[in-house]
Amino acid sequence: MCSTVAVVRRVLVYKQEFTDRIDAGRREKELKGFSRAKKFKLVKALRPEGLRI
């Protein structure tokens, strides 16, 4: 019997600070609704050096 295990490495590439938990939750929900391309553009605008990990 064989099994395959996939290891996914996650790296923080975007961070935003809020003073209110409600606002943070709203922003998180908004970001989760973004397409992959839109998320990539957001990160690229903040990290023009790229996503080298």
ROSE-4610 file (N, C-alpha, C; in Angstrom, 1 decimal, always signed):
// ROSE-4610
residu = [M/M/M/C/C/C/S/S/S/T/T/T/V/V/V/A/A/A/V/V/V/V/V/V/R/R/R/R/R/R/V/V/V/L/L/L/V/V/V/Y/Y/Y/K/K/K/Q/Q/Q/E/E/E/F/F/F/T/T/T/D/D/D/R/R/R/I/I/I/D/D/D/A/A/A/G/G/G/R/R/R/R/R/R/E/E/E/K/K/K/E/E/E/L/L/L/K/K/K/G/G/G/F/F/F/S/S/S/R/R/R/A/A/A/K/K/K/K/K/K/F/F/F/K/K/K/L/L/L/V/V/V/K/K/K/A/A/A/L/L/L/R/R/R/P/P/P/E/E/E/G/G/G/L/L/L/R/R/R/I/I/I]
num = [1/1/1/2/2/2/3/3/3/4/4/4/5/5/5/6/6/6/7/7/7/8/8/8/9/9/9/10/10/10/11/11/11/12/12/12/13/13/13/14/14/14/15/15/15/16/16/16/17/17/17/18/18/18/19/19/19/20/20/20/21/21/21/22/22/22/23/23/23/24/24/24/25/25/25/26/26/26/27/27/27/28/28/28/29/29/29/30/30/30/31/31/31/32/32/32/33/33/33/34/34/34/35/35/35/36/36/36/37/37/37/38/38/38/39/39/39/40/40/40/41/41/41/42/42/42/43/43/43/44/44/44/45/45/45/46/46/46/47/47/47/48/48/48/49/49/49/50/50/50/51/51/51/52/52/52/53/53/53]
x = [+0.8/+0.0/+0.9/+0.6/+1.4/+0.5/+1.2/+0.5/+1.4/+0.7/+1.5/+1.1/+2.0/+1.8/+2.3/+1.4/+1.8/+2.0/+3.2/+3.5/+3.4/+2.6/+2.3/+3.0/+3.9/+4.6/+3.9/+3.5/+2.8/+3.7/+3.7/+4.5/+3.7/+3.8/+3.1/+3.6/+2.8/+3.2/+2.4/+1.4/+0.6/+0.1/+0.3/-0.1/-0.7/-1.8/-2.4/-2.9/-2.7/-3.0/-4.3/-5.1/-6.4/-6.5/-7.2/-7.4/-8.7/-9.5/-10.9/-11.0/-11.4/-11.6/-12.6/-13.7/-14.8/-14.2/-13.4/-12.9/-11.9/-11.1/-10.2/-11.0/-12.1/-12.9/-13.6/-14.0/-14.6/-13.5/-12.3/-11.2/-10.9/-10.8/-10.5/-11.5/-12.8/-13.9/-13.7/-13.4/-13.2/-12.1/-11.0/-9.8/-10.1/-10.9/-11.2/-12.1/-12.8/-13.6/-12.8/-11.6/-10.8/-10.4/-10.2/-9.7/-8.2/-7.7/-6.2/-5.4/-5.8/-5.1/-5.1/-6.3/-6.4/-5.6/-5.5/-4.6/-3.2/-2.8/-1.4/-1.0/-1.9/-1.7/-1.5/-2.3/-2.2/-0.9/-0.4/+0.9/+2.0/+1.9/+2.9/+3.1/+2.0/+2.0/+2.8/+2.6/+3.3/+4.7/+4.9/+6.3/+6.8/+7.2/+7.6/+8.8/+9.6/+10.7/+10.3/+9.0/+8.5/+8.2/+7.9/+7.5/+8.5/+9.8/+10.8/+10.8/+10.6/+10.6/+11.5]
y = [-1.2/+0.0/+1.2/+2.2/+3.4/+4.6/+5.6/+6.9/+8.0/+9.1/+10.2/+11.4/+12.1/+13.3/+14.5/+15.5/+16.8/+17.8/+18.4/+19.4/+20.8/+21.6/+23.0/+24.0/+24.8/+25.8/+27.1/+27.7/+29.0/+30.1/+31.2/+32.3/+33.6/+34.4/+35.6/+36.6/+37.1/+38.1/+39.4/+39.4/+40.6/+40.8/+42.0/+42.2/+43.6/+43.8/+45.0/+45.1/+46.3/+46.4/+47.2/+46.8/+47.5/+47.7/+48.8/+49.0/+48.4/+48.0/+47.5/+46.1/+45.1/+43.8/+43.6/+44.4/+44.4/+44.8/+45.9/+46.3/+45.3/+44.7/+43.6/+42.4/+42.1/+41.0/+41.3/+42.6/+43.0/+43.0/+43.4/+43.4/+42.0/+41.1/+39.7/+39.1/+39.4/+38.9/+39.4/+40.7/+41.3/+40.7/+40.5/+39.8/+38.4/+37.7/+36.3/+36.3/+37.3/+37.4/+37.8/+38.2/+38.6/+37.4/+37.6/+36.5/+36.4/+35.3/+35.0/+36.1/+36.5/+37.6/+38.9/+39.3/+40.5/+40.5/+39.4/+39.2/+39.4/+38.8/+38.9/+40.3/+41.1/+42.5/+43.3/+43.0/+43.7/+43.5/+42.3/+41.9/+42.5/+42.4/+43.0/+44.5/+45.2/+46.6/+47.0/+46.1/+46.4/+45.8/+44.8/+44.1/+44.0/+45.2/+45.2/+44.3/+43.9/+43.0/+41.6/+41.3/+40.0/+39.1/+37.9/+36.9/+35.8/+36.1/+35.1/+34.6/+33.3/+32.6/+31.4]
z = [+0.0/+0.0/+0.0/-0.9/-1.0/-0.7/-0.2/+0.0/-0.4/-0.8/-1.3/-0.4/+0.1/+0.9/+0.2/+0.1/-0.5/+0.6/+0.5/+1.5/+0.8/+1.4/+0.9/+1.8/+1.2/+2.0/+1.8/+2.9/+2.8/+3.4/+2.7/+3.1/+3.1/+4.1/+4.2/+3.2/+2.3/+1.3/+1.4/+2.3/+2.4/+3.8/+4.4/+5.7/+5.8/+6.6/+6.7/+8.2/+8.8/+10.2/+10.4/+11.4/+11.7/+13.2/+13.5/+15.0/+15.4/+14.5/+14.8/+14.2/+15.0/+14.5/+13.4/+13.5/+12.5/+11.2/+11.1/+9.8/+9.3/+10.1/+9.7/+9.1/+9.7/+9.2/+7.8/+7.7/+6.4/+5.3/+5.6/+4.6/+4.2/+5.2/+4.9/+4.0/+4.3/+3.4/+2.0/+1.9/+0.6/-0.1/+0.5/-0.1/-0.6/+0.2/-0.2/-1.4/-1.7/-2.9/-4.1/-4.0/-5.1/-6.0/-7.2/-8.1/-7.8/-8.2/-8.0/-8.7/-9.9/-10.6/-9.9/-9.3/-8.6/-7.3/-6.6/-5.5/-5.8/-7.0/-7.4/-7.7/-8.4/-8.7/-7.4/-6.4/-5.1/-4.5/-4.4/-3.8/-4.7/-6.0/-6.9/-6.7/-6.4/-6.2/-4.9/-3.9/-2.7/-2.6/-3.4/-3.4/-4.8/-5.4/-6.8/-7.1/-6.0/-6.2/-6.6/-6.4/-6.8/-5.6/-5.9/-4.8/-4.6/-4.7/-4.5/-3.1/-3.0/-1.7/-1.6]
